[in-house]
Amino acid sequence: LLNNKEAPVFFPGSEVRKIVGTGEDSNRITITILGDGYTLAEKQKYFDDVNRIVDDMFKEVTFKSYLPVFNIYAVFTPSQDSGITDLKSKRTAFDLYRSPRGSKRGVMPGNRSAIESALKLIGEHTDYPIIIANDDFYGGLGGRYAITTRSLTSGSMVLRHELGHNFSNVGEEYDGGQVYSGANFSSSK
């Protein structure tokens, strides 16, 4: 997290929009969505991606009935290059990168100070930060930030999966995986 010793990061050309507003932030679950790898010319693409993913997320039974307790913000922070770092390094607002390099699985946060500074653009608090990578392929990560891609086929699905870790401590149960823990953990296969 950003501490007092780190200089804040500024984002010329940034814009904040309230996507869903159902009450005071202090009485709602606040989600802030950031985008990485969207250039200034791709600002509308970013907001279109946010709206599509939010619509997809709240049309499913898991979240649908809970929409009245959410406030959702989108923060546009322009990147110099379009896309995220994969095999070629790119200059993006948050330095998201694929791990392992070149894979189509994990998308990792690079510059956490920049991410935390961008989250502050909505105010002092967000419950669940989300980052959408400007990338058409599958990928994501859970943890402090639920990370997904703008993928039309898997972006929303990955986001629901990653938010499951954050909302209810749901763990992983991948076949052949190494992480078997969380609320849904079972030692039987």
Backbone as CSV, one residue per row, in Angstrom:
resi,resn,N_x,N_y,N_z,CA_x,CA_y,CA_z,C_x,C_y,C_z
1,LEU,0.834,-1.188,0.000,0.000,0.000,0.000,0.870,1.239,0.000
2,LEU,0.309,2.297,-0.513,0.999,3.577,-0.551,1.207,4.063,0.873
3,ASN,2.431,4.376,1.244,2.659,4.920,2.589,3.048,6.382,2.468
4,ASN,3.165,7.060,3.587,3.421,8.505,3.588,4.769,8.878,3.005
5,LYS,5.697,7.957,2.908,7.026,8.254,2.389,7.082,8.238,0.868
6,GLU,6.085,7.627,0.230,6.078,7.546,-1.226,5.352,8.740,-1.815
7,ALA,5.924,9.312,-2.847,5.287,10.443,-3.508,4.068,9.961,-4.288
8,PRO,2.972,10.723,-4.236,1.796,10.307,-4.997,2.067,10.365,-6.496
9,VAL,1.383,9.525,-7.223,1.495,9.485,-8.672,0.330,10.288,-9.235
10,PHE,0.598,11.130,-10.217,-0.458,11.934,-10.828,-0.757,11.397,-12.217
11,PHE,-1.995,11.521,-12.621,-2.448,10.971,-13.883,-3.095,12.064,-14.730
12,PRO,-2.307,12.836,-15.490,-2.914,13.832,-16.377,-3.848,13.137,-17.364
13,GLY,-5.028,13.710,-17.558,-5.997,13.122,-18.475,-6.893,12.085,-17.828
14,SER,-6.768,11.899,-16.502,-7.606,10.909,-15.828,-9.039,11.427,-15.703
15,GLU,-9.963,10.487,-15.522,-11.372,10.831,-15.351,-12.027,9.796,-14.447
16,VAL,-12.879,10.276,-13.530,-13.621,9.405,-12.627,-15.094,9.488,-12.981
17,ARG,-15.738,8.334,-13.101,-17.187,8.268,-13.333,-17.815,7.324,-12.323
18,LYS,-18.979,7.725,-11.806,-19.753,6.823,-10.950,-20.620,5.988,-11.882
19,ILE,-20.435,4.681,-11.877,-21.163,3.765,-12.752,-22.466,3.326,-12.091
20,VAL,-22.410,3.015,-10.804,-23.584,2.641,-10.019,-23.522,3.427,-8.723
21,GLY,-24.597,4.115,-8.403,-24.686,4.859,-7.150,-26.007,4.562,-6.466
22,THR,-25.942,3.885,-5.327,-27.177,3.509,-4.638,-27.277,4.113,-3.241
23,GLY,-26.290,4.909,-2.842,-26.302,5.514,-1.513,-24.942,6.062,-1.160
24,GLU,-24.787,6.442,0.103,-23.509,6.964,0.583,-22.459,5.857,0.608
25,ASP,-21.237,6.191,0.197,-20.163,5.193,0.173,-19.969,4.535,1.540
26,SER,-20.149,5.298,2.613,-19.940,4.760,3.958,-20.938,3.662,4.308
27,ASN,-22.033,3.567,3.550,-23.076,2.594,3.812,-23.251,1.616,2.647
28,ARG,-22.257,1.512,1.800,-22.315,0.646,0.628,-21.009,-0.110,0.464
29,ILE,-21.057,-1.176,-0.317,-19.840,-1.867,-0.745,-19.332,-1.081,-1.938
30,THR,-18.127,-0.540,-1.802,-17.574,0.322,-2.843,-16.550,-0.437,-3.676
31,ILE,-16.816,-0.474,-4.963,-15.897,-1.084,-5.926,-15.325,0.035,-6.784
32,THR,-14.026,0.018,-6.970,-13.373,0.961,-7.874,-12.683,0.157,-8.964
33,ILE,-13.024,0.472,-10.200,-12.456,-0.233,-11.347,-11.434,0.668,-12.030
34,LEU,-10.225,0.156,-12.164,-9.150,0.833,-12.884,-8.915,0.075,-14.183
35,GLY,-8.322,0.740,-15.141,-7.938,0.092,-16.386,-6.463,0.313,-16.639
36,ASP,-5.800,-0.681,-17.171,-4.386,-0.520,-17.518,-4.185,-0.870,-18.975
37,GLY,-3.373,-0.061,-19.648,-3.078,-0.293,-21.057,-4.072,0.352,-21.996
38,TYR,-4.835,1.304,-21.508,-5.763,2.067,-22.345,-5.139,3.449,-22.577
39,THR,-4.916,3.795,-23.826,-4.373,5.111,-24.155,-5.486,6.155,-24.082
40,LEU,-5.108,7.422,-24.158,-6.092,8.507,-24.139,-7.097,8.339,-25.274
41,ALA,-6.639,7.882,-26.430,-7.536,7.650,-27.573,-8.493,6.485,-27.323
42,GLU,-8.190,5.635,-26.328,-9.030,4.481,-26.013,-9.909,4.704,-24.777
43,LYS,-10.082,5.960,-24.371,-10.882,6.250,-23.182,-12.298,5.704,-23.296
44,GLN,-12.967,5.925,-24.415,-14.333,5.428,-24.560,-14.368,3.902,-24.563
45,LYS,-13.348,3.280,-25.176,-13.250,1.812,-25.150,-13.187,1.324,-23.706
46,TYR,-12.411,2.012,-22.854,-12.300,1.637,-21.445,-13.669,1.720,-20.761
47,PHE,-14.358,2.852,-20.908,-15.654,2.988,-20.242,-16.678,2.002,-20.809
48,ASP,-16.603,1.706,-22.091,-17.482,0.677,-22.666,-17.178,-0.694,-22.052
49,ASP,-15.884,-1.013,-21.880,-15.501,-2.278,-21.254,-15.997,-2.351,-19.813
50,VAL,-15.861,-1.260,-19.069,-16.342,-1.229,-17.686,-17.841,-1.498,-17.642
51,ASN,-18.601,-0.778,-18.461,-20.057,-0.949,-18.458,-20.457,-2.377,-18.831
52,ARG,-19.792,-2.953,-19.821,-20.095,-4.325,-20.237,-19.799,-5.314,-19.121
53,ILE,-18.655,-5.172,-18.481,-18.274,-6.114,-17.430,-19.168,-5.956,-16.197
54,VAL,-19.515,-4.724,-15.834,-20.425,-4.518,-14.702,-21.798,-5.114,-15.027
55,ASP,-22.301,-4.859,-16.231,-23.581,-5.455,-16.635,-23.527,-6.978,-16.573
56,ASP,-22.433,-7.567,-17.091,-22.272,-9.023,-17.062,-22.231,-9.547,-15.624
57,MET,-21.517,-8.840,-14.765,-21.356,-9.290,-13.392,-22.686,-9.293,-12.640
58,PHE,-23.497,-8.267,-12.839,-24.719,-8.130,-12.060,-25.949,-8.750,-12.715
59,LYS,-25.788,-9.351,-13.886,-26.929,-10.067,-14.462,-26.958,-11.512,-13.977
60,GLU,-25.841,-11.987,-13.446,-25.746,-13.351,-12.936,-26.298,-13.417,-11.515
61,VAL,-26.829,-14.557,-11.145,-27.516,-14.742,-9.866,-26.619,-14.434,-8.658
62,THR,-25.323,-14.674,-8.767,-24.425,-14.457,-7.635,-24.486,-13.026,-7.118
63,PHE,-24.522,-12.040,-8.002,-24.478,-10.641,-7.596,-25.786,-9.886,-7.833
64,LYS,-26.658,-10.391,-8.665,-27.835,-9.655,-9.130,-28.662,-9.038,-7.996
65,SER,-29.012,-9.795,-7.010,-29.876,-9.278,-5.945,-29.148,-8.320,-5.008
66,TYR,-27.828,-8.246,-5.109,-27.057,-7.385,-4.216,-26.707,-6.018,-4.806
67,LEU,-27.087,-5.758,-6.046,-26.749,-4.481,-6.676,-27.135,-3.274,-5.819
68,PRO,-28.283,-3.272,-5.119,-28.647,-2.101,-4.307,-27.683,-1.763,-3.168
69,VAL,-26.753,-2.631,-2.849,-25.809,-2.311,-1.769,-24.415,-1.948,-2.306
70,PHE,-24.302,-1.743,-3.619,-23.021,-1.416,-4.232,-22.987,0.017,-4.752
71,ASN,-21.838,0.642,-4.640,-21.470,1.820,-5.410,-20.259,1.410,-6.231
72,ILE,-20.280,1.742,-7.519,-19.186,1.338,-8.405,-18.660,2.564,-9.146
73,TYR,-17.359,2.746,-9.059,-16.676,3.837,-9.740,-15.737,3.267,-10.796
74,ALA,-15.537,4.034,-11.854,-14.525,3.717,-12.863,-13.548,4.879,-12.921
75,VAL,-12.281,4.565,-12.871,-11.232,5.581,-12.940,-10.416,5.318,-14.193
76,PHE,-10.459,6.271,-15.122,-9.644,6.168,-16.334,-8.300,6.833,-16.071
77,THR,-7.225,6.089,-16.315,-5.864,6.607,-16.184,-5.124,6.244,-17.468
78,PRO,-4.848,7.222,-18.324,-4.271,6.902,-19.635,-2.864,6.315,-19.552
79,SER,-2.614,5.378,-20.441,-1.291,4.778,-20.603,-0.665,5.325,-21.886
80,GLN,0.640,5.272,-21.953,1.324,5.702,-23.179,1.168,4.666,-24.280
81,ASP,1.190,3.392,-23.904,1.064,2.306,-24.878,-0.238,1.562,-24.655
82,SER,-0.776,0.999,-25.723,-1.991,0.197,-25.656,-1.636,-1.247,-25.319
83,GLY,-2.424,-1.864,-24.445,-2.185,-3.252,-24.056,-1.323,-3.336,-22.821
84,ILE,-1.023,-4.564,-22.413,-0.179,-4.771,-21.236,1.080,-5.518,-21.635
85,THR,2.055,-5.510,-20.745,3.317,-6.176,-21.013,3.117,-7.685,-21.069
86,ASP,3.555,-8.266,-22.173,3.489,-9.711,-22.339,4.901,-10.153,-22.713
87,LEU,5.163,-10.300,-23.974,6.533,-10.594,-24.403,7.320,-9.320,-24.657
88,LYS,6.606,-8.236,-24.927,7.221,-6.943,-25.209,6.839,-5.974,-24.086
89,SER,7.805,-5.247,-23.561,7.557,-4.290,-22.491,6.777,-3.082,-23.025
90,LYS,5.767,-2.662,-22.258,4.958,-1.503,-22.644,4.917,-0.500,-21.509
91,ARG,4.661,0.765,-21.869,4.570,1.848,-20.889,3.093,2.063,-20.562
92,THR,2.675,1.480,-19.432,1.278,1.586,-19.022,1.198,2.232,-17.640
93,ALA,0.011,2.666,-17.280,-0.189,3.388,-16.020,0.215,2.559,-14.801
94,PHE,-0.058,1.248,-14.821,0.180,0.410,-13.650,1.166,-0.723,-13.882
95,ASP,1.729,-0.803,-15.070,2.747,-1.808,-15.393,2.261,-3.244,-15.177
96,LEU,0.987,-3.527,-15.506,0.520,-4.912,-15.416,1.370,-5.773,-16.353
97,TYR,1.604,-7.007,-15.935,2.397,-7.911,-16.779,1.898,-9.340,-16.612
98,ARG,2.139,-10.140,-17.638,1.761,-11.552,-17.605,2.867,-12.360,-16.950
99,SER,2.451,-13.332,-16.139,3.414,-14.206,-15.487,2.868,-15.630,-15.506
100,PRO,3.664,-16.585,-15.974,4.986,-16.393,-16.542,4.912,-15.615,-17.861
101,ARG,6.005,-15.005,-18.170,6.096,-14.168,-19.358,5.614,-14.911,-20.599
102,GLY,4.690,-14.261,-21.328,4.163,-14.853,-22.545,2.986,-15.783,-22.336
103,SER,2.657,-16.080,-21.072,1.543,-16.995,-20.808,0.216,-16.268,-20.964
104,LYS,-0.830,-17.017,-21.028,-2.169,-16.442,-21.055,-2.902,-16.892,-19.797
105,ARG,-2.291,-16.656,-18.653,-2.916,-17.044,-17.397,-2.840,-15.905,-16.384
106,GLY,-1.775,-15.776,-15.649,-1.676,-14.773,-14.604,-1.399,-13.380,-15.139
107,VAL,-2.113,-12.381,-14.602,-1.841,-10.974,-14.891,-1.515,-10.333,-13.550
108,MET,-0.298,-9.861,-13.414,0.226,-9.397,-12.141,0.253,-7.871,-12.057
109,PRO,0.063,-7.328,-10.833,0.189,-5.884,-10.658,1.662,-5.499,-10.651
110,GLY,2.016,-4.472,-11.375,3.404,-4.028,-11.423,3.676,-2.904,-10.453
111,ASN,3.101,-1.736,-10.708,3.374,-0.545,-9.916,2.251,-0.321,-8.899
112,ARG,2.406,-0.906,-7.730,1.371,-0.822,-6.692,1.177,0.608,-6.182
113,SER,2.224,1.398,-6.141,2.080,2.792,-5.708,1.178,3.562,-6.662
114,ALA,1.350,3.346,-7.953,0.495,4.015,-8.940,-0.948,3.528,-8.803
115,ILE,-1.143,2.235,-8.580,-2.487,1.689,-8.405,-3.158,2.346,-7.198
116,GLU,-2.463,2.394,-6.079,-3.036,2.986,-4.867,-3.325,4.481,-5.055
117,SER,-2.462,5.187,-5.778,-2.718,6.607,-6.061,-3.975,6.778,-6.910
118,ALA,-4.158,5.924,-7.894,-5.345,6.010,-8.747,-6.609,5.707,-7.951
119,LEU,-6.540,4.760,-7.030,-7.703,4.455,-6.194,-8.118,5.659,-5.357
120,LYS,-7.167,6.461,-4.949,-7.448,7.654,-4.140,-8.212,8.722,-4.933
121,LEU,-8.258,8.605,-6.258,-8.982,9.596,-7.059,-10.487,9.582,-6.778
122,ILE,-11.021,8.505,-6.188,-12.442,8.497,-5.832,-12.658,8.943,-4.389
123,GLY,-11.611,9.075,-3.631,-11.715,9.427,-2.221,-10.792,8.552,-1.404
124,GLU,-11.099,8.444,-0.149,-10.204,7.741,0.767,-10.433,6.240,0.879
125,HIS,-11.507,5.716,0.298,-11.813,4.319,0.579,-12.445,3.603,-0.608
126,THR,-11.975,2.411,-0.846,-12.653,1.473,-1.733,-12.554,0.107,-1.087
127,ASP,-13.644,-0.641,-1.121,-13.644,-1.965,-0.509,-12.974,-3.006,-1.398
128,TYR,-13.299,-2.965,-2.690,-12.812,-3.976,-3.617,-12.294,-3.326,-4.886
129,PRO,-10.965,-3.179,-5.005,-10.404,-2.643,-6.240,-10.324,-3.717,-7.330
130,ILE,-10.685,-3.311,-8.533,-10.635,-4.180,-9.704,-9.775,-3.495,-10.755
131,ILE,-8.977,-4.269,-11.467,-8.205,-3.724,-12.585,-8.543,-4.539,-13.830
132,ILE,-8.920,-3.834,-14.884,-9.175,-4.461,-16.180,-7.976,-4.182,-17.083
133,ALA,-7.341,-5.233,-17.551,-6.219,-5.098,-18.480,-6.765,-4.993,-19.901
134,ASN,-6.245,-4.057,-20.663,-6.618,-3.907,-22.064,-5.926,-5.016,-22.860
135,ASP,-6.510,-6.192,-22.786,-5.952,-7.394,-23.397,-7.135,-8.289,-23.754
136,ASP,-7.123,-8.847,-24.939,-8.255,-9.634,-25.430,-8.230,-11.100,-25.007
137,PHE,-7.215,-11.512,-24.262,-7.057,-12.917,-23.926,-7.407,-13.194,-22.465
138,TYR,-7.573,-14.459,-22.144,-7.848,-14.926,-20.793,-6.724,-14.505,-19.852
139,GLY,-7.053,-14.242,-18.593,-6.034,-13.997,-17.584,-6.584,-13.208,-16.417
140,GLY,-5.910,-13.307,-15.288,-6.322,-12.558,-14.119,-5.536,-12.940,-12.895
141,LEU,-5.987,-12.393,-11.741,-5.334,-12.645,-10.463,-6.240,-12.129,-9.359
142,GLY,-6.207,-12.788,-8.213,-6.924,-12.314,-7.031,-5.941,-11.708,-6.050
143,GLY,-6.448,-11.326,-4.896,-5.613,-10.696,-3.882,-6.133,-9.297,-3.599
144,ARG,-5.268,-8.399,-3.229,-5.681,-7.012,-2.961,-6.488,-6.461,-4.132
145,TYR,-6.046,-6.758,-5.342,-6.736,-6.310,-6.553,-7.286,-7.527,-7.291
146,ALA,-8.556,-7.473,-7.672,-9.110,-8.504,-8.554,-8.774,-8.051,-9.973
147,ILE,-7.932,-8.798,-10.653,-7.463,-8.414,-11.978,-8.083,-9.340,-13.011
148,THR,-8.561,-8.751,-14.111,-9.102,-9.501,-15.229,-8.685,-8.795,-16.510
149,THR,-9.075,-9.359,-17.629,-8.825,-8.703,-18.913,-10.162,-8.272,-19.515
150,ARG,-10.099,-7.528,-20.576,-11.300,-7.069,-21.268,-11.881,-8.157,-22.177
151,SER,-11.340,-9.349,-22.127,-11.756,-10.446,-23.007,-13.272,-10.573,-23.057
152,LEU,-13.805,-10.600,-24.274,-15.248,-10.747,-24.456,-15.726,-12.138,-24.046
153,THR,-14.859,-13.133,-24.118,-15.269,-14.502,-23.802,-14.984,-14.901,-22.357
154,SER,-13.976,-14.293,-21.718,-13.619,-14.752,-20.374,-13.450,-13.652,-19.331
155,GLY,-13.449,-12.397,-19.714,-13.188,-11.311,-18.764,-14.131,-11.291,-17.580
156,SER,-15.435,-11.380,-17.832,-16.424,-11.343,-16.749,-16.346,-12.599,-15.885
157,MET,-16.146,-13.743,-16.505,-16.041,-14.995,-15.765,-14.831,-14.967,-14.828
158,VAL,-13.694,-14.503,-15.334,-12.489,-14.406,-14.510,-12.727,-13.434,-13.360
159,LEU,-13.384,-12.320,-13.620,-13.643,-11.341,-12.564,-14.507,-11.950,-11.458
160,ARG,-15.575,-12.656,-11.820,-16.414,-13.288,-10.794,-15.586,-14.283,-9.972
161,HIS,-14.730,-15.034,-10.627,-13.861,-15.986,-9.930,-12.944,-15.255,-8.946
162,GLU,-12.257,-14.221,-9.428,-11.293,-13.508,-8.582,-11.992,-12.779,-7.436
163,LEU,-13.180,-12.210,-7.673,-13.922,-11.559,-6.595,-14.404,-12.570,-5.559
164,GLY,-14.600,-13.823,-5.963,-14.954,-14.864,-5.005,-13.900,-15.018,-3.923
165,HIS,-12.629,-14.863,-4.304,-11.557,-14.907,-3.310,-11.706,-13.752,-2.325
166,ASN,-12.011,-12.569,-2.850,-12.062,-11.370,-2.024,-13.319,-11.296,-1.159
167,PHE,-14.467,-11.627,-1.725,-15.725,-11.508,-1.001,-15.905,-12.562,0.079
168,SER,-15.518,-13.794,-0.202,-15.888,-14.852,0.732,-14.783,-15.859,1.003
169,ASN,-13.556,-15.499,0.749,-12.429,-16.376,1.027,-12.559,-17.731,0.328
170,VAL,-13.188,-17.736,-0.847,-13.279,-18.969,-1.624,-11.881,-19.289,-2.151
171,GLY,-11.459,-20.519,-1.971,-10.117,-20.918,-2.378,-10.093,-21.523,-3.762
172,GLU,-8.933,-22.027,-4.136,-8.732,-22.670,-5.435,-8.849,-24.175,-5.269
173,GLU,-9.368,-24.830,-6.258,-9.388,-26.288,-6.271,-9.120,-26.782,-7.689
174,TYR,-7.986,-26.369,-8.237,-7.623,-26.779,-9.584,-7.111,-28.207,-9.582
175,ASP,-7.487,-28.983,-10.572,-6.926,-30.318,-10.714,-5.423,-30.187,-10.926
176,GLY,-4.672,-30.908,-10.125,-3.217,-30.868,-10.253,-2.622,-29.592,-9.706
177,GLY,-3.431,-28.740,-9.089,-2.939,-27.474,-8.545,-2.285,-27.653,-7.195
178,GLN,-1.672,-26.615,-6.721,-0.968,-26.683,-5.449,-1.713,-25.944,-4.344
179,VAL,-2.746,-25.175,-4.670,-3.440,-24.370,-3.676,-4.817,-24.970,-3.429
180,TYR,-4.993,-25.567,-2.271,-6.276,-26.124,-1.876,-6.593,-25.572,-0.493
181,SER,-7.260,-24.427,-0.451,-7.598,-23.810,0.822,-8.774,-22.870,0.627
182,GLY,-9.317,-22.370,1.707,-10.419,-21.416,1.631,-11.726,-22.036,2.083
183,ALA,-12.798,-21.251,1.983,-14.110,-21.641,2.494,-14.652,-22.897,1.819
184,ASN,-14.276,-23.132,0.580,-14.808,-24.274,-0.164,-13.878,-25.473,-0.197
185,PHE,-12.841,-25.454,0.619,-11.813,-26.487,0.577,-12.352,-27.845,1.002
186,SER,-11.965,-28.856,0.284,-12.273,-30.240,0.627,-11.061,-31.079,0.290
187,SER,-10.687,-31.956,1.201,-9.506,-32.788,0.930,-9.840,-33.938,-0.008
188,SER,-11.124,-34.231,-0.206,-11.488,-35.269,-1.163,-11.588,-34.680,-2.556
189,LYS,-11.296,-35.484,-3.560,-11.327,-34.973,-4.928,-12.465,-35.562,-5.676
